Structures are given as C-alpha cells and as structure tokens.
Amino acid sequence: MRIRILGSAAGGGVPQWNCRCSNCEAARAGSPNVRPRTQSSVVVSADGRDWFLLNVSPDIRQQILAFPPLGPPEGNERGQGIAGCVLTDMELDHTAGMLLLREGGPFSVFCTPTVRQWLQIYFPVERLLACFAKPDWVNLQGGPLVLSRRGSQAGWQPAPPAEGLILRAFEVDRRVPRFVQETCVSGGSVMGLLIEDIKTGGKLVYAPCVGSIGEPLVSMASDADALLIDGTFWSDDEPLRFGARTALEMGHIPVSGPNGSLSWLADLPVRHRVYVHINNTNPKPNESGAEYRSVNSCGVRVGADGDMFDL
C-alpha cells in the first residue's frame, strides 16, 4: 500500500489567508523552517493506479496537480486516478472539495449514514454530484469493505479477493459540526479508519479528528504499521487566542501535557507515527522550534504535504 499526505494542515492551511500568526508570516516570507501546508487529506492505493482519497479538502485541485497519478493517465486526453473517497466526518475541511470532483468520471463515496444525511440536508453535495459524476454511495459502517472503483463491488462474498485494500471504520467521537442544526447524534459522526493491504498485510490507521484516546483507537493502533493522527493543537488553550473554545471543546485532544496525545504516541510500537490536521497556530511545524524537536525526539513525525509511506 502506498500512502501520500496530500494536505497536512487543519482548516485554512498554512498560511491561512486571514491570519498573521508566526507560522503564517514565516510561510508567506518563504522561511525554510515553516513549510506551506494545504488542508487535510490523504490518498492511498494498492496498485498505484486506483487511488482513494481519505477526506476531500477544499484544496483538492492544488493537491491533484501536485500529484499527477490522481489526474489523467499518461496518453489519455481525459481521465482520473481517483477511484473513490472515504469521509471520516462532515467537517467542511474534509468535504468541501467534493464539489471539484464533479468534473471527473464516476467514483465511490464511503461514509456513514449520519454523514450522508447531513450531506443531503446541510451541504447538499449528493444532489449536486448526481448531476455530474454520479458517484456510488457506500455505507462505511456496513462491515469490512474492499475499496473498489465502483461501490457495487465494495463487499465480498464469500471470501475477500487476493489483493487490494480492506477498509474498516471505527467510531472515535460523537460530535456535531458547527453548521449542523442538531444538538446530539446517535453515532457515525466522527470515524477513524483501518486500511489493510490484503497482499502485504500492511495496516494504516487514519484518525484526523480525535477528542480522546479511547479504546477503539487504542485497539486499532496497537497492530498498525502506520498511524496518521490528529495533531491540530499543541495545547488545550491554544485556540482561545482566536476563539471562545478550548481544543478539547472543539473535539481535538492537544498534543502536549500529561494527558496529551504525544505522551501516548511516544511509547506506541508503531513504525510510522505521524501528526496530520495541524492548525496554523500550532508551533510544532516550525522546524527550528522546541516543539518540533520535542515531537521528533519521541520518534513521532510532524506530517507535511507530500510525505509518502509504503506498507
């Protein structure tokens, strides 16, 4: 399985258009210590031909142009390497880019019934895409699925194929996006993903929005070869610089502190431990800073656009 981080930042990217924090200013100035970052998305493939987006950021056009395998195949006037997308939640920085996929051919959308319902009511992308690319919609909570170019081939009977990627979803939180006019949800609002390469046995866990280190995440990560995890905020009070809610109140466990994610990741026996979905105000992307060195000293990586892994 080949994995590429298309976008490693949280909503807004780095530099964020309306921000003059130290990271945004450094990135604008071309500092070698703070690399520009686009908004959160990852892509995976078992064969290098059919690629599956894990979330679809508003920067997807830029990300496709930066990674030619997602565009038209060599020698073809039109086409795409994108076979489908998997949505972990309904946040705009993970779904807004779906509108740009309307110009391509058919693909599959894997999401929970809750997310699909919100995409019909609050951000009606399903109705819009139906007029163009006509994607197949697959229930992410329907048990293990084979990632397939067409959703009708997503399951298997009676046995899995000899090669490809198996997808399993697990719940990490129950949180309602700010623009969704509902106060509670029964489940399926924030998911993590386990993706296994049938041929090599390599396992990726992808969890870009994590409010706490719960049992499902611990269980899935314990047997993984790569873990791409929420690194949004360095400290719980970081977002109070620009808003009224703490990191935990926004659904993101902070990196630092005795109950932060880094203290868990430091002792986790996973080959690739990588932070993604990093907010522009988080100091750890500054490669000359103490926070960046602190993460690296634990054997954990601060993810950046273009990072690639093979499992």
matplotlib code that plots the C-alpha trace (Angstrom):
import matplotlib.pyplot as plt

x = [0.0, 1.3, 0.2, 0.6, -0.2, -1.9, -2.6, -1.3, -3.0, -6.3, -8.9, -7.4, -4.0, -0.6, -0.5, -4.2, -5.5, -6.7, -4.0, -0.7, 0.4, 4.1, 3.7, 1.6, 4.0, 7.0, 5.4, 4.5, 8.0, 9.4, 11.1, 12.9, 11.6, 7.8, 6.7, 3.3, 0.6, -2.7, -5.8, -6.3, -6.4, -4.6, -4.6, -3.9, -3.5, -2.7, -1.6, -0.5, -3.4, -6.6, -6.3, -8.7, -9.0, -9.3, -11.3, -11.5, -10.2, -11.1, -7.5, -8.1, -7.4, -4.0, -3.3, -4.2, -1.9, 0.9, 0.5, 0.0, -1.2, -4.5, -5.0, -5.5, -3.4, -0.4, -1.5, -5.2, -6.8, -9.2, -9.4, -8.5, -6.7, -9.2, -11.4, -13.2, -13.2, -13.7, -15.2, -14.3, -16.8, -18.8, -16.5, -16.1, -12.4, -13.0, -15.9, -15.9, -13.5, -16.1, -17.6, -14.4, -14.7, -17.8, -15.8, -14.3, -15.8, -17.7, -16.3, -17.4, -18.1, -17.7, -19.3, -21.6, -25.4, -25.2, -22.7, -24.6, -27.8, -26.0, -24.6, -28.2, -29.6, -26.8, -24.4, -26.3, -23.3, -25.0, -27.7, -25.1, -22.8, -25.7, -26.0, -22.3, -20.1, -22.9, -20.9, -21.9, -22.6, -21.4, -22.2, -19.0, -20.5, -21.5, -18.7, -15.3, -15.3, -13.0, -12.0, -13.3, -13.7, -17.4, -19.3, -21.3, -18.1, -17.4, -18.2, -17.2, -18.9, -17.9, -14.2, -12.1, -10.0, -6.4, -5.2, -6.5, -7.3, -9.8, -11.4, -12.8, -14.3, -14.5, -16.0, -13.7, -16.2, -19.8, -19.6, -21.8, -20.3, -20.9, -23.2, -25.3, -28.5, -28.7, -27.7, -26.9, -26.2, -26.6, -23.4, -21.4, -20.4, -16.6, -14.9, -11.4, -10.2, -8.2, -7.0, -5.2, -3.3, -4.5, -1.3, 1.3, -0.6, 0.4, -2.1, -2.8, -4.9, -6.1, -7.8, -7.6, -10.1, -9.7, -11.3, -9.8, -7.7, -10.5, -10.4, -11.3, -8.4, -6.0, -7.0, -6.7, -3.4, -1.8, -1.5, -0.9, 2.2, 1.4, -0.8, -1.8, -3.5, -5.0, -2.3, -4.5, -3.5, -0.3, -2.1, -5.7, -5.8, -4.2, -7.5, -8.5, -6.2, -8.7, -12.0, -14.0, -13.5, -10.6, -9.0, -11.0, -14.2, -13.6, -13.1, -9.3, -7.0, -4.0, -0.5, 1.3, 0.7, 0.4, -3.0, -1.9, -1.6, 2.3, 2.6, 0.7, 2.4, 5.9, 5.5, 3.4, 5.2, 4.1, 6.7, 5.2, 3.6, 2.6, 0.7, -1.8, -4.6, -2.2, -3.6, -1.7, -1.3, 0.3, 4.1, 5.3, 5.5, 8.3, 11.3, 13.6, 11.4, 11.5, 8.0, 9.2, 12.3, 10.1, 7.9, 10.9, 12.7, 9.8, 10.1, 6.9, 6.8, 5.2, 3.4, 3.9, 2.4, 4.0, 5.1, 4.9, 4.9, 4.9, 3.4]
y = [0.0, 3.4, 6.4, 10.1, 13.0, 15.5, 18.1, 18.1, 21.3, 21.8, 24.1, 27.2, 25.7, 27.4, 30.3, 30.9, 33.8, 35.9, 35.1, 36.7, 34.2, 33.4, 30.3, 32.1, 35.0, 32.7, 30.6, 33.8, 35.0, 31.8, 30.7, 27.3, 26.4, 26.6, 24.8, 25.8, 23.3, 22.6, 21.4, 17.9, 15.0, 11.7, 9.3, 5.5, 2.9, -0.8, -0.8, 2.8, 3.1, 3.4, 5.9, 6.5, 9.9, 9.9, 13.1, 15.7, 19.1, 22.4, 22.4, 19.2, 20.8, 22.0, 18.6, 16.7, 18.9, 18.3, 14.5, 13.6, 9.9, 11.4, 13.2, 11.8, 8.6, 9.0, 9.1, 9.9, 13.2, 12.9, 10.6, 10.4, 8.1, 8.8, 5.7, 6.9, 8.9, 8.0, 10.6, 10.4, 13.1, 16.0, 18.9, 21.4, 21.0, 17.3, 17.5, 20.9, 19.6, 17.1, 19.7, 19.9, 16.2, 16.8, 17.2, 13.7, 10.3, 8.0, 7.2, 5.8, 7.7, 5.8, 7.5, 6.7, 7.1, 10.1, 11.9, 11.1, 12.5, 15.7, 16.0, 15.8, 18.5, 21.0, 20.7, 19.1, 17.8, 14.4, 16.1, 18.3, 15.4, 13.3, 15.8, 15.3, 12.4, 10.3, 8.6, 5.4, 5.8, 3.1, 2.7, 3.0, 1.2, -1.8, -4.0, -4.7, -3.3, -3.7, -0.3, -0.5, 1.9, 1.2, 0.9, -2.1, -4.1, -2.8, -6.0, -9.6, -13.0, -15.5, -14.6, -11.4, -11.0, -11.9, -8.3, -4.8, -2.7, -3.7, -0.8, -0.9, 2.1, 2.7, 5.5, 7.9, 10.6, 11.8, 15.5, 17.7, 20.2, 23.9, 24.3, 21.2, 22.2, 19.2, 19.0, 15.3, 12.3, 8.6, 7.7, 7.8, 11.5, 11.1, 8.0, 6.5, 4.2, 1.0, 0.2, -3.1, -4.2, -7.8, -8.8, -7.3, -7.2, -3.6, -1.6, 2.1, 3.8, 7.2, 9.4, 13.1, 14.2, 12.7, 14.1, 11.5, 8.4, 5.8, 2.0, 1.6, 3.8, 2.1, -1.3, -0.5, 1.4, -1.4, -3.6, -0.9, -0.2, 3.5, 5.8, 9.2, 11.1, 14.4, 16.9, 20.0, 22.0, 21.9, 22.9, 22.9, 26.7, 27.4, 28.1, 30.7, 33.0, 33.3, 31.9, 31.0, 27.2, 25.1, 22.3, 19.7, 21.6, 21.7, 17.9, 17.8, 16.3, 18.5, 17.2, 18.3, 17.7, 14.6, 13.7, 14.8, 12.6, 12.8, 11.0, 8.1, 8.1, 8.2, 4.6, 3.2, 0.4, 1.7, 2.2, 5.4, 7.7, 10.9, 14.0, 15.4, 18.0, 20.6, 24.0, 27.1, 28.4, 25.1, 25.8, 22.3, 22.8, 25.3, 23.0, 25.3, 25.3, 23.3, 21.8, 20.3, 18.8, 17.5, 15.6, 14.2, 13.1, 10.8, 9.2, 10.9, 12.8, 16.2, 15.4, 17.6, 17.8, 15.2, 12.8, 9.2, 5.8, 2.2, -0.6]
z = [0.0, -0.9, 1.2, 0.4, 2.6, 0.2, 2.8, 6.4, 7.8, 9.5, 8.1, 6.5, 5.7, 6.2, 5.6, 6.4, 4.3, 7.2, 9.7, 10.7, 13.4, 13.4, 11.3, 8.6, 8.5, 8.2, 5.4, 3.5, 3.8, 2.4, 5.6, 5.3, 8.8, 8.2, 5.1, 3.5, 4.1, 2.3, 4.1, 5.4, 3.0, 2.4, -0.5, -0.6, -3.3, -3.5, -7.2, -8.0, -10.5, -8.4, -5.6, -2.7, -1.1, 2.7, 3.1, 0.3, 1.3, -0.3, -1.7, -3.7, -7.1, -6.0, -4.4, -7.6, -9.7, -7.2, -7.5, -11.2, -10.6, -9.5, -12.8, -16.3, -17.1, -19.4, -23.0, -22.2, -23.1, -20.1, -17.0, -13.4, -11.0, -8.2, -7.7, -4.6, -1.4, 2.2, 4.6, 8.3, 9.2, 7.9, 8.6, 5.7, 5.5, 4.8, 2.4, 0.6, -2.1, -3.3, -5.5, -7.5, -8.2, -10.3, -13.4, -13.3, -14.0, -11.7, -8.3, -4.9, -1.8, 1.5, 4.5, 7.4, 7.1, 9.5, 7.3, 4.2, 5.7, 6.7, 3.1, 1.9, 4.3, 5.3, 2.4, -0.4, -2.3, -3.1, -5.2, -7.0, -7.8, -9.1, -12.0, -13.0, -11.8, -10.4, -7.6, -5.8, -2.1, 0.2, 3.9, 5.8, 8.8, 6.8, 8.0, 6.3, 2.7, -0.2, -1.6, -5.2, -8.0, -8.1, -4.8, -6.1, -5.7, -2.2, -0.3, -1.0, -0.9, 0.3, 0.6, 0.1, -3.1, -3.4, -3.4, -2.8, 0.3, 3.0, 4.9, 8.4, 10.2, 13.9, 16.0, 17.7, 18.8, 18.6, 17.7, 15.6, 13.1, 13.9, 10.9, 11.5, 13.4, 15.6, 19.3, 19.5, 17.3, 17.9, 16.2, 13.0, 13.1, 13.7, 12.5, 12.3, 9.5, 9.4, 5.9, 5.3, 2.2, 1.5, -0.3, 2.1, 5.3, 5.9, 8.1, 8.2, 10.9, 9.9, 12.6, 11.8, 14.4, 17.9, 21.0, 23.3, 23.2, 23.5, 23.4, 19.7, 18.7, 21.1, 19.9, 16.2, 16.6, 18.6, 15.5, 12.9, 10.8, 10.3, 12.4, 11.0, 13.8, 14.9, 15.7, 15.5, 18.6, 20.7, 24.0, 25.2, 25.5, 22.1, 20.2, 22.9, 21.0, 18.3, 19.7, 22.7, 22.9, 24.0, 21.9, 23.8, 23.5, 19.7, 19.6, 19.4, 22.0, 22.4, 21.6, 24.8, 28.5, 30.6, 29.0, 25.5, 22.5, 22.4, 25.8, 24.3, 20.9, 22.4, 23.8, 20.9, 19.0, 15.5, 12.8, 11.4, 13.9, 12.1, 13.1, 10.5, 10.5, 12.1, 12.8, 11.6, 15.2, 16.4, 17.0, 16.1, 12.3, 12.9, 12.3, 14.3, 17.4, 20.6, 20.0, 16.6, 18.3, 21.2, 18.8, 16.8, 19.9, 20.7, 17.3, 16.0, 12.8, 12.1, 8.8, 5.8, 2.3, 0.0, 2.7, 1.4, 3.0, 1.7, 3.8]

ax = plt.figure().add_subplot(projection="3d")
ax.plot(x, y, z, "-o")
ax.set_aspect("equal")
plt.show()
